[in-house]
Amino acid sequence: MPGSLKSTSDNGTLVLTLSNPEYKNALGPEMYAAGIEALNAAENNPEIRSVVITGEGKLFCAGGSLQRLQANRRLSPEVQAQSIEALHNWIEAIRTYPKPVIAAVNGAAAGAGFSLALACDFIVAAEDAVFVMSYAAVGLSPDGGASWSLARDLPRALACELLMGAERISAGRLHALGMVNRVTAAGEALSEALVLAARLNTLAPNVLASIKDLINDAPTNTLNQQLDSERDYFVRNLHHANGGEGIDAYLQKRFPQYR
């Protein structure tokens, strides 16, 4: 039975829950499509300020269903190519989504589940969470942007250890490496992610979207290009209503009310 993506809201935060308990919240095309649809709807909803992605029960996500992958081997290669394209469309949608996206990881994040967490802007993980790029262990290479994220953010030797050796890595070690934002007590990742989301929800949405664009563009921009972008975003945000509200609130020593 295919999994589903459950959608709820919590004080301005959209919570997307990977739900496929029989297969450890394994991902599939239905989830990819539902994820993109949920983000598109939330982007146009001013009451939604942030998104949290989590897994049902005691773990985040075991990656792709090996049963489905084995069945796809008997079909045209185009079937699996289309499935991966759907996953990659969701990954790209998360990366370019103008509102903050937080992964709340309890338990294991394996394979594409790890890739999904890496696509988010923030990762909040329980102290007993385990991350593993399990592809090589089952005769496969990574997808979901895993090679891009790890090769960019980690020393090459460690990226090779995780991707080639399929070695497990703890939430604590990833936190020390700067890839996990917060480590919580076991079972508390979602609660802490919602606390972080509540903090982000108080900030100006246009500013958060601008910062995300700047961060996404920085690796491929020259310094001059990035300076030009910073100038343009700064001027745009200064003349936005939230710019006036933020400055007024600071000068008047009150809490700003951004829209």
C-alpha positions in Angstrom: 0.0 0.0 0.0 1.5 3.4 -1.0 2.3 5.9 1.7 0.6 9.2 2.2 1.6 12.7 3.2 -0.5 14.0 6.0 -1.0 17.8 6.2 -1.9 19.8 9.4 -1.4 23.3 10.6 0.0 24.6 13.9 -0.1 28.3 14.6 1.1 29.4 11.2 3.2 26.4 10.4 2.3 23.7 7.9 3.3 20.3 9.2 3.8 17.6 6.6 4.0 14.1 8.0 5.5 11.2 6.0 3.1 8.4 6.7 3.9 4.9 5.5 4.4 3.0 8.8 4.3 -0.5 7.2 7.5 0.4 5.3 9.1 2.8 7.8 7.7 5.9 6.1 9.3 5.0 2.8 8.9 7.6 0.0 7.1 7.2 -3.3 5.6 9.1 -6.2 2.3 9.8 -4.4 4.2 11.6 -1.6 6.3 13.6 -4.0 3.2 14.9 -5.8 1.4 15.6 -2.6 4.5 17.4 -1.2 4.6 19.8 -4.2 0.9 20.3 -4.1 1.0 21.2 -0.4 3.9 23.6 -0.9 2.1 25.3 -3.8 -1.0 25.8 -1.7 0.8 27.0 1.3 2.9 29.5 -0.7 -0.3 31.4 -1.6 -1.6 31.2 1.9 -0.5 34.3 4.0 -1.5 32.5 7.2 1.2 29.9 6.6 4.7 31.3 7.5 6.8 28.1 7.7 6.8 24.4 7.0 7.9 21.4 9.1 8.5 18.0 7.5 8.5 15.0 9.8 7.8 11.3 9.9 5.0 9.4 11.5 5.9 7.4 14.7 9.4 6.9 15.9 11.4 7.4 12.7 11.7 10.0 10.0 12.0 8.0 6.7 13.7 4.9 5.5 14.1 6.3 1.9 12.6 4.6 -1.1 10.7 1.4 -0.9 13.0 -1.5 -1.9 10.0 -3.5 -2.9 8.9 -0.8 -5.3 12.4 -0.5 -6.7 12.7 -4.2 -7.2 9.4 -4.2 -9.1 10.6 -1.3 -11.2 13.5 -3.4 -12.4 11.0 -5.5 -14.4 9.7 -2.3 -16.1 11.1 0.1 -18.6 14.0 2.2 -17.1 11.9 5.2 -18.0 9.5 4.3 -15.1 12.2 4.7 -12.5 13.6 7.8 -14.3 10.2 9.4 -14.0 9.9 8.5 -10.3 13.3 10.1 -9.6 12.3 13.2 -11.6 9.3 13.5 -9.4 11.4 13.2 -6.2 13.8 15.8 -7.6 11.0 18.2 -8.4 9.9 18.0 -4.8 13.5 18.5 -3.6 13.8 21.6 -5.9 10.5 22.9 -4.7 11.7 22.7 -1.1 15.0 24.4 -1.9 13.4 27.3 -3.8 10.3 27.6 -1.6 10.1 31.2 -0.2 9.2 30.2 3.3 11.4 28.4 5.9 11.3 24.6 5.7 12.4 22.6 8.8 13.1 18.9 8.9 12.1 17.3 12.3 14.0 14.1 12.5 13.3 11.4 15.1 14.9 8.0 14.6 16.4 7.1 11.3 16.7 9.2 8.1 18.0 6.8 5.5 18.7 7.1 1.7 16.2 9.6 0.1 15.0 10.3 3.7 18.4 11.8 4.4 18.4 13.6 1.1 15.0 15.1 2.0 16.2 16.4 5.3 19.3 17.9 3.6 17.0 19.8 1.2 15.4 21.7 4.1 16.6 25.0 5.4 16.9 23.7 9.0 17.3 20.3 10.6 16.2 19.6 14.1 17.1 16.1 15.2 16.6 14.0 18.3 19.8 12.9 20.0 19.2 9.3 19.0 18.6 10.1 15.4 20.7 8.3 12.9 21.5 9.5 9.3 22.7 7.1 6.6 23.2 7.2 2.9 22.3 3.6 2.4 22.4 3.5 -1.4 25.8 1.8 -1.9 24.9 -0.9 0.6 22.1 -2.1 -1.7 24.0 -1.6 -5.0 22.6 1.8 -5.9 23.9 5.4 -6.3 22.4 8.4 -4.5 19.5 10.6 -5.6 17.5 13.5 -4.1 20.5 15.8 -4.3 22.5 13.9 -1.6 25.8 14.0 -3.5 25.4 17.8 -4.1 24.5 18.6 -0.5 27.2 16.5 1.1 30.0 17.3 -1.3 29.3 21.0 -0.9 29.0 21.1 2.9 31.4 18.4 4.1 35.1 17.6 3.5 35.5 15.3 0.5 36.8 12.4 2.6 33.7 12.5 4.8 31.4 12.8 1.9 33.0 9.7 0.4 32.7 7.9 3.7 29.0 8.6 3.9 28.2 8.1 0.2 30.6 5.2 -0.7 30.8 3.5 2.6 27.2 3.9 3.6 28.4 4.8 7.1 25.9 5.9 9.7 26.4 9.3 11.2 24.8 10.6 14.4 22.8 13.8 14.9 25.5 15.0 17.3 28.3 14.6 14.8 26.3 16.3 12.1 25.5 19.1 14.6 29.2 19.5 15.2 29.8 19.7 11.5 27.2 22.4 11.1 24.6 20.4 9.2 22.1 19.9 12.0 20.8 23.1 13.7 19.5 21.7 16.9 19.7 18.4 18.8 16.9 17.5 21.2 16.0 14.8 23.6 14.7 11.6 22.1 11.3 12.0 20.6 11.3 15.8 20.9 12.4 16.8 17.4 8.9 17.8 16.2 8.2 19.8 19.4 11.5 21.7 19.1 11.0 22.2 15.3 7.7 23.9 16.1 9.4 26.2 18.6 11.9 27.2 15.9 9.1 27.6 13.4 7.1 29.8 15.8 10.2 32.1 16.1 10.6 32.3 12.3 6.9 33.0 12.0 7.3 36.3 13.8 9.8 37.6 11.2 9.0 39.4 7.9 8.1 36.8 5.2 9.6 38.9 2.4 12.9 39.2 4.2 13.1 35.5 4.9 12.4 34.8 1.2 15.1 37.3 0.2 17.7 35.7 2.5 16.9 32.2 1.2 17.4 33.5 -2.4 20.7 35.1 -1.4 21.9 31.9 0.3 20.9 29.7 -2.7 22.6 32.0 -5.2 25.8 32.7 -3.2 27.7 29.5 -4.2 27.5 30.3 -7.9 27.7 34.1 -7.8 30.9 36.1 -8.0 31.4 38.5 -5.1 30.3 41.4 -7.4 27.1 39.6 -8.4 26.3 38.8 -4.8 26.9 42.4 -3.8 24.5 43.5 -6.5 21.9 41.1 -5.3 22.3 42.2 -1.7 21.8 45.8 -2.8 18.7 45.1 -4.8 17.1 43.0 -2.1 18.0 45.5 0.6 16.4 48.4 -1.3 13.3 46.3 -2.2 12.8 45.3 1.5 13.5 48.8 2.8 10.6 50.1 0.7 8.3 47.1 1.6 5.7 47.8 4.3 7.5 45.4 6.6 10.7 47.5 6.4 8.8 50.5 7.7 7.1 48.4 10.4 10.4 46.9 11.5 12.2 50.2 11.9 9.2 51.9 13.6 8.9 49.0 16.0 12.6 49.2 17.0 12.5 53.0 17.4 9.3 52.8 19.4 10.6 49.8 21.5 7.7 47.6 20.6 7.3 44.2 19.0 6.9 44.4 15.2 3.8 43.0 13.5 4.9 41.8 10.1 2.6 40.7 7.3 
